């Protein structure tokens, strides 16, 4: 029966949420994270039931200066297609009806669970956005990191590199992190959801159902069931509008980010036209804190603050800095292509 305590709520779970007035208390979400990329990404309905197919022009036609009495050879452009698929993130919550109905608190109990499932799915979706790989896990969608896996040393223009990946020169295994510059838009990079489906997180109350326990043969009892579902994918339509700054040593950053600032300036100029969409920087809490501290100690650093939705948001080069706790401090060292 130990398995049940991990899958289904128990009396202990119920009692731990009760306050002295016999109401379900407001839960302090210590496991909550800040993953603001999910708020920023542009959603676009895919053109396939399973995702989206993008046609990319990879070659231009040949044009010719013509002389009189001389002809011109016909030519054409070259295109290729890339297909990105969506993943199906789902979960079920089940609770014994008699337990949930104690003291008439069934709706409050189930609402407290809804919040937990939403947070869990947010964290999983944000982690997949940065690190998801269909090659490693076919059920996921492919996120950012597998698309920008290496960098190339360029002497004349260090802001331009293969995969738009800029090396910040960290070299210690398993302590590296990354900063991302993403320009969200329908023709740059955006989230996708399956053609004809519903956008966003879905929550369905399946009501009272008959559940089975772990006995052999299984016993039956009445319970409540809730279904959570989120179908989402990601596509980069134009690779130039995403830039990764890799090899940031999280073990030594400690409030000093001058080399990171230099790399962010390179990333800024690596994007052809920032006006093509909504541009945002993404970094984890350690890097964001270090940048803020550096700005305090270096007043001329290009870090400013603007107001978005009633909140003061830091900006670098006029682009908002967004915090994503799912960006790890334990990435491997990225090598040259």
ZADO-1210 file (C-alpha; in nm, 4 decimals, padded with zeros to 6 digits):
<atoms>
<atom x="00.0000" y="00.0000" z="00.0000" code="UNK" pos="1"/>
<atom x="00.3037" y="00.2314" z="00.0156" code="UNK" pos="2"/>
<atom x="00.2510" y="00.3032" z="-00.3541" code="UNK" pos="3"/>
<atom x="-00.0846" y="00.4684" z="-00.2857" code="UNK" pos="4"/>
<atom x="00.0671" y="00.7389" z="-00.0674" code="UNK" pos="5"/>
<atom x="00.2803" y="00.8533" z="-00.3603" code="UNK" pos="6"/>
<atom x="00.0013" y="00.8580" z="-00.6203" code="UNK" pos="7"/>
<atom x="-00.3160" y="00.9434" z="-00.4296" code="UNK" pos="8"/>
<atom x="-00.3732" y="01.1972" z="-00.1489" code="UNK" pos="9"/>
<atom x="-00.4116" y="01.0550" z="00.2021" code="UNK" pos="10"/>
<atom x="-00.5607" y="01.1730" z="00.5320" code="UNK" pos="11"/>
<atom x="-00.2168" y="01.3062" z="00.6170" code="UNK" pos="12"/>
<atom x="-00.2184" y="01.5167" z="00.2997" code="UNK" pos="13"/>
<atom x="-00.5652" y="01.6409" z="00.3849" code="UNK" pos="14"/>
<atom x="-00.4790" y="01.7241" z="00.7460" code="UNK" pos="15"/>
<atom x="-00.1597" y="01.9047" z="00.6450" code="UNK" pos="16"/>
<atom x="-00.3666" y="02.1566" z="00.4452" code="UNK" pos="17"/>
<atom x="-00.6334" y="02.2239" z="00.7104" code="UNK" pos="18"/>
<atom x="-00.6300" y="02.5463" z="00.9110" code="UNK" pos="19"/>
<atom x="-00.7930" y="02.5913" z="01.2556" code="UNK" pos="20"/>
<atom x="-01.1209" y="02.7137" z="01.0984" code="UNK" pos="21"/>
<atom x="-01.1540" y="02.3813" z="00.9091" code="UNK" pos="22"/>
<atom x="-01.0785" y="02.5446" z="00.5762" code="UNK" pos="23"/>
<atom x="-00.8146" y="02.4567" z="00.3227" code="UNK" pos="24"/>
<atom x="-00.5282" y="02.6984" z="00.3854" code="UNK" pos="25"/>
<atom x="-00.3523" y="02.9088" z="00.1251" code="UNK" pos="26"/>
<atom x="-00.0434" y="02.7076" z="00.0349" code="UNK" pos="27"/>
<atom x="00.2955" y="02.8773" z="00.0278" code="UNK" pos="28"/>
<atom x="00.4414" y="02.7558" z="-00.3022" code="UNK" pos="29"/>
<atom x="00.8040" y="02.7013" z="-00.2016" code="UNK" pos="30"/>
<atom x="00.8526" y="02.4888" z="-00.5125" code="UNK" pos="31"/>
<atom x="00.7288" y="02.7637" z="-00.7432" code="UNK" pos="32"/>
<atom x="00.9680" y="02.8983" z="-01.0050" code="UNK" pos="33"/>
<atom x="00.9895" y="03.2011" z="-01.2293" code="UNK" pos="34"/>
<atom x="00.9932" y="03.1010" z="-01.5959" code="UNK" pos="35"/>
<atom x="00.8947" y="03.4120" z="-01.7850" code="UNK" pos="36"/>
<atom x="00.9707" y="03.2738" z="-02.1310" code="UNK" pos="37"/>
<atom x="00.6321" y="03.1005" z="-02.1197" code="UNK" pos="38"/>
<atom x="00.4667" y="03.4423" z="-02.0893" code="UNK" pos="39"/>
<atom x="00.6622" y="03.5919" z="-02.3781" code="UNK" pos="40"/>
<atom x="00.6612" y="03.3338" z="-02.6549" code="UNK" pos="41"/>
<atom x="00.4365" y="03.3999" z="-02.9525" code="UNK" pos="42"/>
<atom x="00.1872" y="03.1142" z="-03.0111" code="UNK" pos="43"/>
<atom x="00.0993" y="03.0234" z="-03.3699" code="UNK" pos="44"/>
<atom x="-00.1384" y="02.7483" z="-03.4807" code="UNK" pos="45"/>
<atom x="00.0549" y="02.4840" z="-03.6687" code="UNK" pos="46"/>
<atom x="-00.0255" y="02.3875" z="-04.0266" code="UNK" pos="47"/>
<atom x="-00.0170" y="02.0162" z="-03.9424" code="UNK" pos="48"/>
<atom x="-00.2307" y="01.8136" z="-03.6984" code="UNK" pos="49"/>
<atom x="00.0929" y="01.7179" z="-03.5212" code="UNK" pos="50"/>
<atom x="00.2905" y="02.0430" z="-03.5494" code="UNK" pos="51"/>
<atom x="00.4178" y="02.2766" z="-03.8181" code="UNK" pos="52"/>
<atom x="00.6099" y="02.2589" z="-04.1462" code="UNK" pos="53"/>
<atom x="00.8262" y="02.5589" z="-04.2375" code="UNK" pos="54"/>
<atom x="00.9563" y="02.6317" z="-04.5865" code="UNK" pos="55"/>
<atom x="01.2951" y="02.8046" z="-04.5822" code="UNK" pos="56"/>
<atom x="01.4659" y="02.9684" z="-04.8790" code="UNK" pos="57"/>
<atom x="01.8197" y="02.8338" z="-04.8904" code="UNK" pos="58"/>
<atom x="01.9378" y="02.9687" z="-05.2271" code="UNK" pos="59"/>
<atom x="01.8689" y="03.2705" z="-05.4470" code="UNK" pos="60"/>
<atom x="01.8233" y="03.2639" z="-05.8265" code="UNK" pos="61"/>
<atom x="02.1052" y="03.3770" z="-06.0517" code="UNK" pos="62"/>
<atom x="02.0660" y="03.7175" z="-06.2189" code="UNK" pos="63"/>
<atom x="02.2670" y="03.8335" z="-06.5219" code="UNK" pos="64"/>
<atom x="02.3703" y="04.1603" z="-06.6833" code="UNK" pos="65"/>
<atom x="02.2550" y="04.1113" z="-07.0452" code="UNK" pos="66"/>
<atom x="02.4206" y="04.2365" z="-07.3627" code="UNK" pos="67"/>
<atom x="02.2285" y="04.3064" z="-07.6805" code="UNK" pos="68"/>
<atom x="02.1910" y="03.9966" z="-07.8950" code="UNK" pos="69"/>
<atom x="02.2866" y="03.7738" z="-07.6012" code="UNK" pos="70"/>
<atom x="02.0368" y="03.5765" z="-07.3971" code="UNK" pos="71"/>
<atom x="02.0065" y="03.4985" z="-07.0257" code="UNK" pos="72"/>
<atom x="01.9860" y="03.1535" z="-06.8726" code="UNK" pos="73"/>
<atom x="01.6754" y="03.0911" z="-06.6600" code="UNK" pos="74"/>
<atom x="01.7290" y="03.0178" z="-06.2912" code="UNK" pos="75"/>
<atom x="01.5305" y="02.9575" z="-05.9749" code="UNK" pos="76"/>
<atom x="01.5563" y="02.9844" z="-05.6001" code="UNK" pos="77"/>
<atom x="01.6103" y="02.6832" z="-05.3747" code="UNK" pos="78"/>
<atom x="01.3975" y="02.5993" z="-05.0733" code="UNK" pos="79"/>
<atom x="01.3876" y="02.3291" z="-04.8076" code="UNK" pos="80"/>
<atom x="01.1301" y="02.2265" z="-04.5517" code="UNK" pos="81"/>
<atom x="01.1648" y="02.1703" z="-04.1777" code="UNK" pos="82"/>
<atom x="00.8974" y="01.9951" z="-03.9730" code="UNK" pos="83"/>
<atom x="00.8597" y="02.0606" z="-03.5993" code="UNK" pos="84"/>
<atom x="00.6232" y="01.8454" z="-03.3956" code="UNK" pos="85"/>
<atom x="00.4321" y="01.9183" z="-03.0777" code="UNK" pos="86"/>
<atom x="00.4542" y="01.7253" z="-02.7537" code="UNK" pos="87"/>
<atom x="00.1551" y="01.6221" z="-02.5441" code="UNK" pos="88"/>
<atom x="00.2094" y="01.6987" z="-02.1751" code="UNK" pos="89"/>
<atom x="-00.0644" y="01.5402" z="-01.9634" code="UNK" pos="90"/>
<atom x="-00.1455" y="01.4457" z="-01.6057" code="UNK" pos="91"/>
<atom x="-00.4340" y="01.3112" z="-01.3968" code="UNK" pos="92"/>
<atom x="-00.5257" y="01.3925" z="-01.0383" code="UNK" pos="93"/>
<atom x="-00.7401" y="01.1447" z="-00.8416" code="UNK" pos="94"/>
<atom x="-00.8652" y="01.1622" z="-00.4848" code="UNK" pos="95"/>
<atom x="-01.0989" y="00.9464" z="-00.2753" code="UNK" pos="96"/>
<atom x="-01.4414" y="01.1155" z="-00.2726" code="UNK" pos="97"/>
<atom x="-01.4913" y="01.0568" z="00.0988" code="UNK" pos="98"/>
<atom x="-01.1564" y="01.2175" z="00.1735" code="UNK" pos="99"/>
<atom x="-01.2189" y="01.5212" z="-00.0473" code="UNK" pos="100"/>
<atom x="-01.5693" y="01.5700" z="00.0947" code="UNK" pos="101"/>
<atom x="-01.4501" y="01.5955" z="00.4554" code="UNK" pos="102"/>
<atom x="-01.5970" y="01.9106" z="00.6130" code="UNK" pos="103"/>
<atom x="-01.7435" y="02.0090" z="00.2761" code="UNK" pos="104"/>
<atom x="-01.4079" y="02.1220" z="00.1387" code="UNK" pos="105"/>
<atom x="-01.3945" y="01.9241" z="-00.1869" code="UNK" pos="106"/>
<atom x="-01.3781" y="02.2292" z="-00.4221" code="UNK" pos="107"/>
<atom x="-01.1060" y="02.3988" z="-00.2149" code="UNK" pos="108"/>
<atom x="-00.9035" y="02.0775" z="-00.1935" code="UNK" pos="109"/>
<atom x="-00.9181" y="02.0212" z="-00.5683" code="UNK" pos="110"/>
<atom x="-00.8324" y="02.3840" z="-00.6405" code="UNK" pos="111"/>
<atom x="-00.5184" y="02.3520" z="-00.4274" code="UNK" pos="112"/>
<atom x="-00.4174" y="02.0515" z="-00.6376" code="UNK" pos="113"/>
<atom x="-00.4911" y="02.2359" z="-00.9639" code="UNK" pos="114"/>
<atom x="-00.2366" y="02.5026" z="-00.8729" code="UNK" pos="115"/>
<atom x="00.0273" y="02.2383" z="-00.8033" code="UNK" pos="116"/>
<atom x="-00.0301" y="02.0618" z="-01.1354" code="UNK" pos="117"/>
<atom x="-00.0193" y="02.3923" z="-01.3255" code="UNK" pos="118"/>
<atom x="00.3157" y="02.4792" z="-01.1638" code="UNK" pos="119"/>
<atom x="00.4557" y="02.1326" z="-01.2381" code="UNK" pos="120"/>
<atom x="00.3524" y="02.1581" z="-01.6025" code="UNK" pos="121"/>
<atom x="00.4917" y="02.5111" z="-01.6307" code="UNK" pos="122"/>
<atom x="00.8295" y="02.3937" z="-01.5028" code="UNK" pos="123"/>
<atom x="00.8350" y="02.0914" z="-01.7321" code="UNK" pos="124"/>
<atom x="00.7334" y="02.3012" z="-02.0339" code="UNK" pos="125"/>
<atom x="00.9947" y="02.5695" z="-01.9619" code="UNK" pos="126"/>
<atom x="01.2676" y="02.3076" z="-01.9165" code="UNK" pos="127"/>
<atom x="01.1712" y="02.1459" z="-02.2468" code="UNK" pos="128"/>
<atom x="01.1720" y="02.4832" z="-02.4231" code="UNK" pos="129"/>
<atom x="01.5431" y="02.5169" z="-02.3430" code="UNK" pos="130"/>
<atom x="01.6668" y="02.1564" z="-02.3303" code="UNK" pos="131"/>
<atom x="01.4056" y="01.9326" z="-02.4962" code="UNK" pos="132"/>
<atom x="01.5381" y="01.6923" z="-02.7595" code="UNK" pos="133"/>
<atom x="01.3249" y="01.4622" z="-02.9706" code="UNK" pos="134"/>
<atom x="01.6369" y="01.2667" z="-03.0552" code="UNK" pos="135"/>
<atom x="01.6852" y="01.1813" z="-02.6873" code="UNK" pos="136"/>
<atom x="01.3157" y="01.1716" z="-02.5913" code="UNK" pos="137"/>
<atom x="01.0828" y="01.1292" z="-02.8935" code="UNK" pos="138"/>
<atom x="00.7757" y="01.2206" z="-02.6882" code="UNK" pos="139"/>
<atom x="00.9050" y="01.5758" z="-02.6247" code="UNK" pos="140"/>
<atom x="00.9478" y="01.8651" z="-02.8649" code="UNK" pos="141"/>
<atom x="01.2910" y="01.9976" z="-02.9599" code="UNK" pos="142"/>
<atom x="01.3852" y="02.3091" z="-02.7688" code="UNK" pos="143"/>
<atom x="01.6595" y="02.5660" z="-02.8075" code="UNK" pos="144"/>
<atom x="01.9836" y="02.4004" z="-02.6975" code="UNK" pos="145"/>
<atom x="01.9884" y="02.1140" z="-02.9540" code="UNK" pos="146"/>
<atom x="01.9443" y="02.3776" z="-03.2276" code="UNK" pos="147"/>
<atom x="02.2469" y="02.5798" z="-03.1095" code="UNK" pos="148"/>
<atom x="02.4904" y="02.3079" z="-03.0026" code="UNK" pos="149"/>
<atom x="02.8312" y="02.4573" z="-03.0887" code="UNK" pos="150"/>
<atom x="03.0138" y="02.7748" z="-03.1821" code="UNK" pos="151"/>
<atom x="03.2722" y="02.8737" z="-03.4399" code="UNK" pos="152"/>
<atom x="03.5662" y="03.1044" z="-03.3770" code="UNK" pos="153"/>
<atom x="03.5457" y="03.3990" z="-03.6148" code="UNK" pos="154"/>
<atom x="03.8354" y="03.6456" z="-03.6292" code="UNK" pos="155"/>
<atom x="03.6923" y="03.9348" z="-03.8294" code="UNK" pos="156"/>
<atom x="03.3449" y="03.9474" z="-03.6826" code="UNK" pos="157"/>
<atom x="03.3112" y="03.7694" z="-03.3464" code="UNK" pos="158"/>
<atom x="02.9404" y="03.8542" z="-03.3292" code="UNK" pos="159"/>
<atom x="02.8665" y="03.6186" z="-03.6180" code="UNK" pos="160"/>
<atom x="02.9081" y="03.2460" z="-03.5713" code="UNK" pos="161"/>
<atom x="02.7637" y="02.9217" z="-03.6923" code="UNK" pos="162"/>
<atom x="02.4363" y="02.8473" z="-03.5133" code="UNK" pos="163"/>
<atom x="02.4467" y="03.2044" z="-03.3664" code="UNK" pos="164"/>
<atom x="02.6244" y="03.0595" z="-03.0637" code="UNK" pos="165"/>
<atom x="02.8739" y="03.2892" z="-02.8877" code="UNK" pos="166"/>
<atom x="03.1470" y="03.1488" z="-02.6643" code="UNK" pos="167"/>
<atom x="03.1911" y="03.3194" z="-02.3264" code="UNK" pos="168"/>
<atom x="03.5152" y="03.1246" z="-02.2644" code="UNK" pos="169"/>
<atom x="03.4149" y="02.9149" z="-01.9640" code="UNK" pos="170"/>
<atom x="03.5899" y="02.5764" z="-01.9646" code="UNK" pos="171"/>
<atom x="03.4873" y="02.3914" z="-01.6470" code="UNK" pos="172"/>
<atom x="03.2738" y="02.0840" z="-01.7076" code="UNK" pos="173"/>
<atom x="02.9214" y="02.0712" z="-01.5638" code="UNK" pos="174"/>
<atom x="02.9194" y="02.4244" z="-01.4152" code="UNK" pos="175"/>
<atom x="02.8361" y="02.6246" z="-01.7274" code="UNK" pos="176"/>
<atom x="02.5173" y="02.8174" z="-01.8000" code="UNK" pos="177"/>
<atom x="02.3779" y="03.0112" z="-02.0968" code="UNK" pos="178"/>
<atom x="02.2044" y="03.3373" z="-02.1801" code="UNK" pos="179"/>
<atom x="01.9586" y="03.3445" z="-02.4672" code="UNK" pos="180"/>
<atom x="01.8458" y="03.6332" z="-02.6859" code="UNK" pos="181"/>
<atom x="01.5194" y="03.5393" z="-02.8560" code="UNK" pos="182"/>
<atom x="01.3179" y="03.7538" z="-03.0959" code="UNK" pos="183"/>
<atom x="00.9647" y="03.6147" z="-03.0742" code="UNK" pos="184"/>
<atom x="00.7463" y="03.6498" z="-03.3825" code="UNK" pos="185"/>
<atom x="00.5520" y="03.4569" z="-03.6479" code="UNK" pos="186"/>
<atom x="00.8456" y="03.4703" z="-03.8924" code="UNK" pos="187"/>
<atom x="01.1345" y="03.4356" z="-03.6424" code="UNK" pos="188"/>
<atom x="01.0786" y="03.1942" z="-03.3493" code="UNK" pos="189"/>
<atom x="00.7517" y="03.0964" z="-03.1873" code="UNK" pos="190"/>
<atom x="00.5545" y="02.8319" z="-03.0034" code="UNK" pos="191"/>
<atom x="00.3242" y="02.6068" z="-03.2035" code="UNK" pos="192"/>
<atom x="00.0118" y="02.4133" z="-03.1167" code="UNK" pos="193"/>
<atom x="-00.1509" y="02.1443" z="-03.3357" code="UNK" pos="194"/>
<atom x="-00.3765" y="02.2512" z="-03.6187" code="UNK" pos="195"/>
<atom x="-00.7404" y="02.2646" z="-03.5069" code="UNK" pos="196"/>
<atom x="-00.6581" y="02.2190" z="-03.1379" code="UNK" pos="197"/>
<atom x="-00.7037" y="02.4447" z="-02.8369" code="UNK" pos="198"/>
<atom x="-00.4243" y="02.6795" z="-02.7377" code="UNK" pos="199"/>
<atom x="-00.2703" y="02.6591" z="-02.3917" code="UNK" pos="200"/>
<atom x="-00.3127" y="02.4705" z="-02.0666" code="UNK" pos="201"/>
<atom x="-00.6371" y="02.2704" z="-02.0494" code="UNK" pos="202"/>
<atom x="-00.8069" y="02.1572" z="-01.7310" code="UNK" pos="203"/>
<atom x="-01.1047" y="01.9216" z="-01.7373" code="UNK" pos="204"/>
<atom x="-01.2997" y="01.8193" z="-01.4290" code="UNK" pos="205"/>
<atom x="-01.4053" y="01.4607" z="-01.5025" code="UNK" pos="206"/>
<atom x="-01.6210" y="01.4559" z="-01.1896" code="UNK" pos="207"/>
<atom x="-01.7019" y="01.1515" z="-00.9822" code="UNK" pos="208"/>
<atom x="-01.5611" y="00.8246" z="-01.1167" code="UNK" pos="209"/>
<atom x="-01.4985" y="00.4733" z="-00.9888" code="UNK" pos="210"/>
<atom x="-01.1338" y="00.4239" z="-00.8941" code="UNK" pos="211"/>
<atom x="-00.9433" y="00.1028" z="-00.8245" code="UNK" pos="212"/>
<atom x="-00.6851" y="00.0403" z="-00.5543" code="UNK" pos="213"/>
<atom x="-00.3569" y="-00.1538" z="-00.5648" code="UNK" pos="214"/>
<atom x="-00.4938" y="-00.4778" z="-00.4191" code="UNK" pos="215"/>
<atom x="-00.5024" y="-00.8052" z="-00.6097" code="UNK" pos="216"/>
<atom x="-00.7751" y="-00.8381" z="-00.7180" code="UNK" pos="217"/>
<atom x="-00.8349" y="-00.4625" z="-00.7272" code="UNK" pos="218"/>
<atom x="-01.0967" y="-00.3048" z="-00.5031" code="UNK" pos="219"/>
<atom x="-01.3205" y="-00.0217" z="-00.6164" code="UNK" pos="220"/>
<atom x="-01.4228" y="00.3061" z="-00.4569" code="UNK" pos="221"/>
<atom x="-01.5673" y="00.6408" z="-00.5629" code="UNK" pos="222"/>
<atom x="-01.3373" y="00.9323" z="-00.6279" code="UNK" pos="223"/>
<atom x="-01.2877" y="01.2550" z="-00.8172" code="UNK" pos="224"/>
<atom x="-01.0693" y="01.2734" z="-01.1284" code="UNK" pos="225"/>
<atom x="-00.9191" y="01.5764" z="-01.3048" code="UNK" pos="226"/>
<atom x="-00.7364" y="01.5756" z="-01.6372" code="UNK" pos="227"/>
<atom x="-00.4647" y="01.8274" z="-01.7273" code="UNK" pos="228"/>
<atom x="-00.3363" y="01.8646" z="-02.0838" code="UNK" pos="229"/>
<atom x="-00.1023" y="02.0976" z="-02.2689" code="UNK" pos="230"/>
<atom x="-00.0070" y="02.0381" z="-02.6333" code="UNK" pos="231"/>
<atom x="00.2842" y="02.2574" z="-02.7364" code="UNK" pos="232"/>
<atom x="00.5813" y="02.2670" z="-02.9668" code="UNK" pos="233"/>
<atom x="00.8467" y="02.5127" z="-03.0744" code="UNK" pos="234"/>
<atom x="00.9933" y="02.6225" z="-03.4054" code="UNK" pos="235"/>
<atom x="01.2756" y="02.8495" z="-03.5163" code="UNK" pos="236"/>
<atom x="01.1744" y="02.9790" z="-03.8577" code="UNK" pos="237"/>
<atom x="01.4839" y="03.1967" z="-03.8956" code="UNK" pos="238"/>
<atom x="01.7897" y="03.0830" z="-03.6967" code="UNK" pos="239"/>
<atom x="01.9397" y="03.4342" z="-03.7035" code="UNK" pos="240"/>
<atom x="01.6795" y="03.5605" z="-03.4567" code="UNK" pos="241"/>
<atom x="01.7950" y="03.3437" z="-03.1684" code="UNK" pos="242"/>
<atom x="02.1408" y="03.3838" z="-03.0127" code="UNK" pos="243"/>
<atom x="02.2942" y="03.1653" z="-02.7440" code="UNK" pos="244"/>
<atom x="02.5759" y="03.2870" z="-02.5206" code="UNK" pos="245"/>
<atom x="02.7294" y="02.9650" z="-02.3922" code="UNK" pos="246"/>
<atom x="03.0095" y="02.8655" z="-02.1543" code="UNK" pos="247"/>
<atom x="02.9272" y="03.1117" z="-01.8761" code="UNK" pos="248"/>
<atom x="03.1033" y="02.9730" z="-01.5687" code="UNK" pos="249"/>
<atom x="02.8417" y="02.9720" z="-01.2909" code="UNK" pos="250"/>
<atom x="03.0975" y="02.8756" z="-01.0266" code="UNK" pos="251"/>
<atom x="03.2984" y="03.1967" z="-01.0666" code="UNK" pos="252"/>
<atom x="03.0475" y="03.4561" z="-01.1852" code="UNK" pos="253"/>
<atom x="02.9774" y="03.5844" z="-00.8297" code="UNK" pos="254"/>
<atom x="02.8495" y="03.9281" z="-00.9239" code="UNK" pos="255"/>
<atom x="03.1179" y="04.0017" z="-01.1860" code="UNK" pos="256"/>
<atom x="02.9835" y="03.9756" z="-01.5382" code="UNK" pos="257"/>
<atom x="03.1996" y="04.2025" z="-01.7535" code="UNK" pos="258"/>
<atom x="03.2825" y="03.9215" z="-01.9968" code="UNK" pos="259"/>
<atom x="02.9117" y="03.8325" z="-02.0068" code="UNK" pos="260"/>
<atom x="02.8255" y="04.1932" z="-02.0895" code="UNK" pos="261"/>
<atom x="03.0754" y="04.1894" z="-02.3766" code="UNK" pos="262"/>
<atom x="02.9153" y="03.8690" z="-02.5099" code="UNK" pos="263"/>
<atom x="02.5675" y="04.0215" z="-02.4824" code="UNK" pos="264"/>
<atom x="02.6796" y="04.3162" z="-02.6945" code="UNK" pos="265"/>
<atom x="02.8021" y="04.0680" z="-02.9571" code="UNK" pos="266"/>
<atom x="02.4676" y="03.8872" z="-02.9400" code="UNK" pos="267"/>
<atom x="02.2806" y="04.2158" z="-02.9815" code="UNK" pos="268"/>
<atom x="02.4585" y="04.2830" z="-03.3096" code="UNK" pos="269"/>
<atom x="02.4246" y="03.9238" z="-03.4322" code="UNK" pos="270"/>
<atom x="02.0474" y="03.9727" z="-03.4866" code="UNK" pos="271"/>
<atom x="01.9704" y="04.1233" z="-03.8307" code="UNK" pos="272"/>
<atom x="01.6629" y="04.3283" z="-03.7306" code="UNK" pos="273"/>
<atom x="01.5453" y="04.3416" z="-03.3704" code="UNK" pos="274"/>
<atom x="01.2196" y="04.5012" z="-03.4872" code="UNK" pos="275"/>
<atom x="01.1097" y="04.1728" z="-03.6461" code="UNK" pos="276"/>
<atom x="00.9440" y="04.0673" z="-03.3190" code="UNK" pos="277"/>
<atom x="00.9507" y="04.0928" z="-02.9417" code="UNK" pos="278"/>
<atom x="01.3124" y="04.0576" z="-02.8277" code="UNK" pos="279"/>
<atom x="01.3951" y="03.9279" z="-02.4774" code="UNK" pos="280"/>
<atom x="01.7046" y="03.8149" z="-02.2883" code="UNK" pos="281"/>
<atom x="01.6684" y="03.4932" z="-02.0864" code="UNK" pos="282"/>
<atom x="01.8960" y="03.3978" z="-01.7980" code="UNK" pos="283"/>
<atom x="01.8644" y="03.2289" z="-01.4612" code="UNK" pos="284"/>
<atom x="01.8535" y="03.3992" z="-01.1242" code="UNK" pos="285"/>
<atom x="02.2288" y="03.3768" z="-01.0596" code="UNK" pos="286"/>
<atom x="02.3224" y="03.5540" z="-01.3822" code="UNK" pos="287"/>
<atom x="02.0444" y="03.8138" z="-01.3509" code="UNK" pos="288"/>
<atom x="02.1508" y="03.8943" z="-00.9933" code="UNK" pos="289"/>
<atom x="02.5144" y="03.9239" z="-01.0999" code="UNK" pos="290"/>
<atom x="02.4241" y="04.1616" z="-01.3811" code="UNK" pos="291"/>
<atom x="02.2221" y="04.3810" z="-01.1478" code="UNK" pos="292"/>
<atom x="02.5095" y="04.3919" z="-00.8997" code="UNK" pos="293"/>
<atom x="02.7557" y="04.4774" z="-01.1767" code="UNK" pos="294"/>
<atom x="02.5286" y="04.7608" z="-01.2929" code="UNK" pos="295"/>
<atom x="02.5161" y="04.9011" z="-00.9400" code="UNK" pos="296"/>
<atom x="02.8944" y="04.9076" z="-00.9244" code="UNK" pos="297"/>
<atom x="02.9379" y="05.0219" z="-01.2855" code="UNK" pos="298"/>
<atom x="02.6922" y="05.3074" z="-01.3495" code="UNK" pos="299"/>
<atom x="02.7770" y="05.3368" z="-01.7200" code="UNK" pos="300"/>
<atom x="02.6784" y="04.9759" z="-01.7955" code="UNK" pos="301"/>
<atom x="02.3914" y="04.9545" z="-02.0464" code="UNK" pos="302"/>
<atom x="02.1484" y="04.8198" z="-01.7848" code="UNK" pos="303"/>
<atom x="01.8334" y="05.0266" z="-01.7345" code="UNK" pos="304"/>
<atom x="01.4859" y="04.9734" z="-01.5942" code="UNK" pos="305"/>
<atom x="01.1463" y="05.0113" z="-01.7585" code="UNK" pos="306"/>
<atom x="00.7936" y="04.9457" z="-01.6411" code="UNK" pos="307"/>
<atom x="00.5985" y="04.6503" z="-01.7836" code="UNK" pos="308"/>
<atom x="00.2554" y="04.5738" z="-01.6422" code="UNK" pos="309"/>
<atom x="00.3200" y="04.7786" z="-01.3297" code="UNK" pos="310"/>
<atom x="00.6553" y="04.6117" z="-01.2570" code="UNK" pos="311"/>
<atom x="01.0063" y="04.7446" z="-01.2892" code="UNK" pos="312"/>
<atom x="01.1889" y="04.5215" z="-01.5370" code="UNK" pos="313"/>
<atom x="01.5648" y="04.5419" z="-01.6039" code="UNK" pos="314"/>
<atom x="01.6724" y="04.5954" z="-01.9646" code="UNK" pos="315"/>
<atom x="02.0042" y="04.5556" z="-02.1424" code="UNK" pos="316"/>
<atom x="02.0498" y="04.7563" z="-02.4643" code="UNK" pos="317"/>
<atom x="01.6774" y="04.8337" z="-02.4417" code="UNK" pos="318"/>
<atom x="01.5779" y="04.4643" z="-02.4397" code="UNK" pos="319"/>
<atom x="01.3998" y="04.3282" z="-02.1286" code="UNK" pos="320"/>
<atom x="01.5833" y="04.0759" z="-01.9127" code="UNK" pos="321"/>
<atom x="01.3593" y="03.7845" z="-01.8232" code="UNK" pos="322"/>
<atom x="01.4303" y="03.5277" z="-01.5550" code="UNK" pos="323"/>
<atom x="01.4022" y="03.1550" z="-01.6258" code="UNK" pos="324"/>
<atom x="01.4852" y="02.9256" z="-01.3351" code="UNK" pos="325"/>
<atom x="01.4868" y="02.6241" z="-01.5654" code="UNK" pos="326"/>
<atom x="01.8097" y="02.7439" z="-01.7283" code="UNK" pos="327"/>
<atom x="02.0687" y="02.5281" z="-01.5571" code="UNK" pos="328"/>
<atom x="02.4002" y="02.6112" z="-01.3930" code="UNK" pos="329"/>
<atom x="02.5240" y="02.2598" z="-01.4748" code="UNK" pos="330"/>
<atom x="02.5514" y="02.2634" z="-01.8539" code="UNK" pos="331"/>
<atom x="02.8419" y="02.0904" z="-02.0238" code="UNK" pos="332"/>
<atom x="03.1165" y="02.2889" z="-02.1920" code="UNK" pos="333"/>
<atom x="03.0177" y="02.3783" z="-02.5485" code="UNK" pos="334"/>
<atom x="03.2892" y="02.3163" z="-02.8083" code="UNK" pos="335"/>
<atom x="03.3604" y="02.4523" z="-03.1543" code="UNK" pos="336"/>
<atom x="03.1844" y="02.3195" z="-03.4610" code="UNK" pos="337"/>
</atoms>
